[in-house]
Every structure is written in structure tokens, then in C-alpha cells.
Amino acid sequence: MHTDISKLEFGVAAAFIIPVVAYAIGRAWNSAVGGSFPKLNRVWATFCLLMPIVALGMMVRAGFETVRSVWIESPLVATTAYFFIGIVAPLGLIYLVLHLWRPRR
């Protein structure tokens, strides 16, 4: 049995592309209305940076059978992909959030 991973690929791509588009729209809106609120900008950036982590978590919870069947078909490739998508990317996003909120000296 061959697993169709196109839905999984679309979900992962959407988890990272939608927050980028939302952040760009928010920045454009902020520039259009002329507001300069540094704390609000950081809150918006934090929300957009954490959105992929929440989306990936929801996707794994809802589509666990697809994730499992992909792993059964090719464990090495799936483990490598899951490692980068599920561990490295969220850790990088969390680091960016922490860096964003670090006090400036």
C-alpha cells in the first residue's frame, strides 16, 4: 500500500507559509496606519513565530495515521524529516522568540 503524502506536504508548507503571509500583512497594515508601537510589534511577531509550532502540533494530533504510515514506508527519510520539522524548526522559532524579547543593552 502506497501512502499519498501530498496532504502532509501541504499541511507542513501551510504551517510555515501562512504565518509569513500574516506577518507581512500585519507589517504592511502597521506601516499604512502609521502606528509605531514596539511592544505590539513584538507581540505580533511572537504570535506569528509560534503559529507554525501550534499548527504542526494540531496536524500531528489530527493526522497521526498519515504520519505513522509515512514512517512505516520509509523510516530513515521520515525520521530525518520529522527531526528537522518537528524538533529543529520549532527550537529555532523558540530561540527567535526568546531573542525578540531579550532586553536590549
Backbone as JSON Lines, residues from 0, in Angstrom:
{"i":0,"aa":"M","n":[0.84,-1.19,0.0],"ca":[0.0,0.0,0.0],"c":[0.89,1.25,0.0]}
{"i":1,"aa":"H","n":[0.62,2.15,-0.91],"ca":[1.39,3.38,-1.03],"c":[0.61,4.52,-0.39]}
{"i":2,"aa":"T","n":[1.29,5.28,0.43],"ca":[0.65,6.39,1.14],"c":[0.79,7.66,0.32]}
{"i":3,"aa":"D","n":[-0.3,8.38,0.18],"ca":[-0.28,9.67,-0.5],"c":[0.1,10.74,0.52]}
{"i":4,"aa":"I","n":[1.3,11.28,0.37],"ca":[1.77,12.26,1.36],"c":[1.55,13.7,0.93]}
{"i":5,"aa":"S","n":[0.78,13.89,-0.14],"ca":[0.57,15.26,-0.62],"c":[-0.16,16.12,0.41]}
{"i":6,"aa":"K","n":[-1.09,15.53,1.16],"ca":[-1.8,16.3,2.19],"c":[-0.86,16.67,3.33]}
{"i":7,"aa":"L","n":[0.03,15.76,3.68],"ca":[1.01,16.03,4.72],"c":[1.98,17.13,4.28]}
{"i":8,"aa":"E","n":[2.44,17.05,3.04],"ca":[3.32,18.09,2.5],"c":[2.63,19.44,2.47]}
{"i":9,"aa":"F","n":[1.37,19.46,2.04],"ca":[0.61,20.71,2.0],"c":[0.44,21.29,3.4]}
{"i":10,"aa":"G","n":[0.14,20.42,4.37],"ca":[-0.03,20.88,5.75],"c":[1.24,21.49,6.32]}
{"i":11,"aa":"V","n":[2.38,20.85,6.08],"ca":[3.66,21.37,6.58],"c":[3.99,22.69,5.9]}
{"i":12,"aa":"A","n":[3.79,22.76,4.59],"ca":[4.06,24.01,3.88],"c":[3.14,25.12,4.37]}
{"i":13,"aa":"A","n":[1.87,24.82,4.56],"ca":[0.92,25.83,5.04],"c":[1.26,26.28,6.46]}
{"i":14,"aa":"A","n":[1.76,25.37,7.29],"ca":[2.11,25.72,8.67],"c":[3.2,26.77,8.73]}
{"i":15,"aa":"F","n":[4.06,26.82,7.71],"ca":[5.13,27.8,7.71],"c":[4.85,29.01,6.8]}
{"i":16,"aa":"I","n":[4.06,28.83,5.75],"ca":[3.81,29.92,4.8],"c":[2.73,30.88,5.31]}
{"i":17,"aa":"I","n":[1.67,30.36,5.9],"ca":[0.57,31.21,6.38],"c":[1.04,32.22,7.43]}
{"i":18,"aa":"P","n":[1.88,31.83,8.41],"ca":[2.36,32.85,9.36],"c":[3.24,33.92,8.71]}
{"i":19,"aa":"V","n":[4.01,33.55,7.69],"ca":[4.83,34.55,6.99],"c":[3.93,35.56,6.28]}
{"i":20,"aa":"V","n":[2.9,35.07,5.63],"ca":[1.96,35.96,4.94],"c":[1.22,36.83,5.96]}
{"i":21,"aa":"A","n":[0.8,36.24,7.07],"ca":[0.1,37.01,8.11],"c":[1.01,38.09,8.68]}
{"i":22,"aa":"Y","n":[2.28,37.76,8.91],"ca":[3.22,38.75,9.44],"c":[3.42,39.89,8.43]}
{"i":23,"aa":"A","n":[3.55,39.55,7.16],"ca":[3.73,40.58,6.13],"c":[2.51,41.49,6.05]}
{"i":24,"aa":"I","n":[1.32,40.92,6.14],"ca":[0.1,41.74,6.11],"c":[0.03,42.64,7.33]}
{"i":25,"aa":"G","n":[0.39,42.1,8.5],"ca":[0.39,42.91,9.72],"c":[1.38,44.05,9.66]}
{"i":26,"aa":"R","n":[2.58,43.79,9.13],"ca":[3.58,44.86,9.0],"c":[3.12,45.91,8.0]}
{"i":27,"aa":"A","n":[2.52,45.47,6.89],"ca":[2.01,46.43,5.91],"c":[0.89,47.28,6.5]}
{"i":28,"aa":"W","n":[0.01,46.66,7.26],"ca":[-1.07,47.4,7.92],"c":[-0.49,48.41,8.9]}
{"i":29,"aa":"N","n":[0.5,48.0,9.68],"ca":[1.11,48.9,10.64],"c":[1.77,50.09,9.94]}
{"i":30,"aa":"S","n":[2.4,49.84,8.82],"ca":[3.02,50.94,8.06],"c":[1.95,51.84,7.44]}
{"i":31,"aa":"A","n":[0.84,51.25,7.01],"ca":[-0.21,52.04,6.36],"c":[-0.9,52.97,7.34]}
{"i":32,"aa":"V","n":[-1.12,52.52,8.56],"ca":[-1.82,53.37,9.52],"c":[-0.85,54.26,10.29]}
{"i":33,"aa":"G","n":[0.42,54.04,10.12],"ca":[1.42,54.92,10.72],"c":[1.66,54.71,12.2]}
{"i":34,"aa":"G","n":[1.26,53.58,12.71],"ca":[1.47,53.31,14.13],"c":[2.85,52.73,14.39]}
{"i":35,"aa":"S","n":[3.45,53.17,15.47],"ca":[4.74,52.63,15.85],"c":[4.69,52.25,17.32]}
{"i":36,"aa":"F","n":[4.26,51.03,17.56],"ca":[4.15,50.51,18.92],"c":[5.09,49.32,19.05]}
{"i":37,"aa":"P","n":[6.29,49.53,19.61],"ca":[7.29,48.45,19.65],"c":[6.8,47.2,20.37]}
{"i":38,"aa":"K","n":[6.07,47.35,21.46],"ca":[5.6,46.17,22.2],"c":[4.56,45.4,21.39]}
{"i":39,"aa":"L","n":[3.67,46.13,20.71],"ca":[2.68,45.48,19.86],"c":[3.36,44.76,18.7]}
{"i":40,"aa":"N","n":[4.41,45.35,18.13],"ca":[5.15,44.7,17.06],"c":[5.78,43.4,17.55]}
{"i":41,"aa":"R","n":[6.32,43.4,18.77],"ca":[6.93,42.19,19.31],"c":[5.87,41.12,19.6]}
{"i":42,"aa":"V","n":[4.71,41.53,20.08],"ca":[3.64,40.58,20.35],"c":[3.18,39.94,19.03]}
{"i":43,"aa":"W","n":[3.03,40.75,18.0],"ca":[2.6,40.24,16.7],"c":[3.65,39.3,16.12]}
{"i":44,"aa":"A","n":[4.92,39.66,16.22],"ca":[5.99,38.79,15.72],"c":[6.03,37.48,16.51]}
{"i":45,"aa":"T","n":[5.82,37.55,17.83],"ca":[5.8,36.34,18.65],"c":[4.65,35.43,18.24]}
{"i":46,"aa":"F","n":[3.49,36.0,18.03],"ca":[2.33,35.22,17.6],"c":[2.61,34.52,16.28]}
{"i":47,"aa":"C","n":[3.18,35.24,15.33],"ca":[3.46,34.66,14.02],"c":[4.59,33.63,14.08]}
{"i":48,"aa":"L","n":[5.54,33.81,14.98],"ca":[6.61,32.83,15.11],"c":[6.14,31.55,15.8]}
{"i":49,"aa":"L","n":[5.18,31.65,16.69],"ca":[4.69,30.46,17.4],"c":[3.56,29.74,16.66]}
{"i":50,"aa":"M","n":[2.97,30.4,15.67],"ca":[1.89,29.79,14.91],"c":[2.29,28.47,14.22]}
{"i":51,"aa":"P","n":[3.48,28.35,13.61],"ca":[3.84,27.06,13.0],"c":[3.94,25.93,14.02]}
{"i":52,"aa":"I","n":[4.39,26.21,15.21],"ca":[4.5,25.16,16.23],"c":[3.11,24.64,16.59]}
{"i":53,"aa":"V","n":[2.18,25.55,16.78],"ca":[0.8,25.15,17.1],"c":[0.18,24.39,15.92]}
{"i":54,"aa":"A","n":[0.4,24.88,14.7],"ca":[-0.16,24.21,13.52],"c":[0.41,22.81,13.35]}
{"i":55,"aa":"L","n":[1.71,22.65,13.55],"ca":[2.32,21.32,13.44],"c":[1.79,20.38,14.51]}
{"i":56,"aa":"G","n":[1.62,20.88,15.72],"ca":[1.05,20.07,16.79],"c":[-0.36,19.62,16.48]}
{"i":57,"aa":"M","n":[-1.18,20.52,15.96],"ca":[-2.55,20.16,15.61],"c":[-2.57,19.17,14.47]}
{"i":58,"aa":"M","n":[-1.66,19.34,13.52],"ca":[-1.62,18.45,12.36],"c":[-1.21,17.04,12.78]}
{"i":59,"aa":"V","n":[-0.25,16.92,13.66],"ca":[0.18,15.6,14.12],"c":[-0.94,14.95,14.91]}
{"i":60,"aa":"R","n":[-1.62,15.71,15.72],"ca":[-2.71,15.16,16.54],"c":[-3.86,14.67,15.66]}
{"i":61,"aa":"A","n":[-4.22,15.44,14.65],"ca":[-5.37,15.09,13.8],"c":[-5.02,14.05,12.75]}
{"i":62,"aa":"G","n":[-3.82,14.1,12.19],"ca":[-3.45,13.19,11.1],"c":[-2.38,12.2,11.48]}
{"i":63,"aa":"F","n":[-2.49,11.63,12.67],"ca":[-1.45,10.72,13.16],"c":[-1.31,9.49,12.3]}
{"i":64,"aa":"E","n":[-2.39,8.98,11.73],"ca":[-2.31,7.78,10.89],"c":[-1.48,8.02,9.64]}
{"i":65,"aa":"T","n":[-1.61,9.2,9.04],"ca":[-0.79,9.52,7.85],"c":[0.67,9.63,8.23]}
{"i":66,"aa":"V","n":[0.96,10.28,9.35],"ca":[2.35,10.41,9.81],"c":[2.93,9.03,10.08]}
{"i":67,"aa":"R","n":[2.16,8.18,10.7],"ca":[2.63,6.82,11.01],"c":[2.84,6.0,9.74]}
{"i":68,"aa":"S","n":[1.95,6.1,8.78],"ca":[2.1,5.32,7.55],"c":[3.29,5.8,6.72]}
{"i":69,"aa":"V","n":[3.59,7.1,6.76],"ca":[4.78,7.6,6.07],"c":[6.03,7.04,6.74]}
{"i":70,"aa":"W","n":[6.04,6.96,8.05],"ca":[7.18,6.42,8.76],"c":[7.36,4.93,8.48]}
{"i":71,"aa":"I","n":[6.26,4.18,8.36],"ca":[6.34,2.75,8.07],"c":[6.93,2.51,6.68]}
{"i":72,"aa":"E","n":[6.59,3.36,5.71],"ca":[7.1,3.18,4.35],"c":[8.59,3.46,4.23]}
{"i":73,"aa":"S","n":[9.06,4.53,4.83],"ca":[10.5,4.85,4.75],"c":[10.94,5.47,6.08]}
{"i":74,"aa":"P","n":[11.37,4.63,7.01],"ca":[11.68,5.13,8.34],"c":[12.86,6.11,8.38]}
{"i":75,"aa":"L","n":[13.87,5.91,7.59],"ca":[15.04,6.79,7.64],"c":[14.7,8.19,7.15]}
{"i":76,"aa":"V","n":[14.07,8.27,6.0],"ca":[13.7,9.58,5.45],"c":[12.69,10.27,6.35]}
{"i":77,"aa":"A","n":[11.7,9.52,6.81],"ca":[10.67,10.12,7.67],"c":[11.26,10.58,8.99]}
{"i":78,"aa":"T","n":[12.16,9.8,9.58],"ca":[12.77,10.2,10.84],"c":[13.6,11.46,10.67]}
{"i":79,"aa":"T","n":[14.34,11.55,9.58],"ca":[15.14,12.75,9.31],"c":[14.23,13.96,9.11]}
{"i":80,"aa":"A","n":[13.19,13.79,8.31],"ca":[12.26,14.9,8.07],"c":[11.54,15.31,9.36]}
{"i":81,"aa":"Y","n":[11.08,14.33,10.13],"ca":[10.39,14.64,11.38],"c":[11.32,15.31,12.37]}
{"i":82,"aa":"F","n":[12.59,14.92,12.36],"ca":[13.56,15.54,13.26],"c":[13.71,17.02,12.95]}
{"i":83,"aa":"F","n":[13.86,17.35,11.66],"ca":[14.04,18.76,11.31],"c":[12.75,19.56,11.42]}
{"i":84,"aa":"I","n":[11.64,18.97,10.98],"ca":[10.38,19.7,11.02],"c":[9.79,19.74,12.43]}
{"i":85,"aa":"G","n":[9.97,18.68,13.18],"ca":[9.35,18.59,14.5],"c":[10.2,19.04,15.66]}
{"i":86,"aa":"I","n":[11.54,19.09,15.47],"ca":[12.41,19.46,16.58],"c":[13.26,20.69,16.25]}
{"i":87,"aa":"V","n":[13.99,20.64,15.16],"ca":[14.92,21.73,14.85],"c":[14.18,23.03,14.51]}
{"i":88,"aa":"A","n":[13.17,22.95,13.65],"ca":[12.43,24.17,13.28],"c":[11.72,24.8,14.48]}
{"i":89,"aa":"P","n":[10.98,24.04,15.31],"ca":[10.38,24.67,16.49],"c":[11.41,25.23,17.47]}
{"i":90,"aa":"L","n":[12.53,24.54,17.67],"ca":[13.56,25.08,18.55],"c":[14.12,26.39,18.0]}
{"i":91,"aa":"G","n":[14.3,26.47,16.69],"ca":[14.75,27.71,16.07],"c":[13.74,28.83,16.26]}
{"i":92,"aa":"L","n":[12.46,28.52,16.11],"ca":[11.42,29.54,16.3],"c":[11.36,29.99,17.75]}
{"i":93,"aa":"I","n":[11.5,29.06,18.68],"ca":[11.5,29.44,20.09],"c":[12.72,30.31,20.41]}
{"i":94,"aa":"Y","n":[13.87,29.99,19.83],"ca":[15.06,30.82,20.02],"c":[14.81,32.23,19.5]}
{"i":95,"aa":"L","n":[14.17,32.35,18.34],"ca":[13.88,33.68,17.79],"c":[12.94,34.46,18.7]}
{"i":96,"aa":"V","n":[11.95,33.79,19.28],"ca":[11.03,34.47,20.21],"c":[11.79,34.95,21.44]}
{"i":97,"aa":"L","n":[12.64,34.09,21.98],"ca":[13.43,34.5,23.15],"c":[14.36,35.66,22.82]}
{"i":98,"aa":"H","n":[14.96,35.61,21.63],"ca":[15.85,36.69,21.2],"c":[15.06,37.99,21.0]}
{"i":99,"aa":"L","n":[13.83,37.85,20.52],"ca":[12.98,39.02,20.29],"c":[12.63,39.72,21.6]}
{"i":100,"aa":"W","n":[12.41,38.97,22.67],"ca":[12.01,39.54,23.94],"c":[13.17,39.8,24.89]}
{"i":101,"aa":"R","n":[14.4,39.49,24.49],"ca":[15.56,39.76,25.34],"c":[15.72,41.25,25.49]}
{"i":102,"aa":"P","n":[15.97,41.71,26.72],"ca":[16.15,43.16,26.92],"c":[17.38,43.67,26.16]}
{"i":103,"aa":"R","n":[17.23,44.81,25.57],"ca":[18.33,45.43,24.83],"c":[19.28,46.12,25.8]}
{"i":104,"aa":"R","n":[20.56,46.0,25.54],"ca":[21.55,46.65,26.43],"c":[22.13,47.86,25.79]}
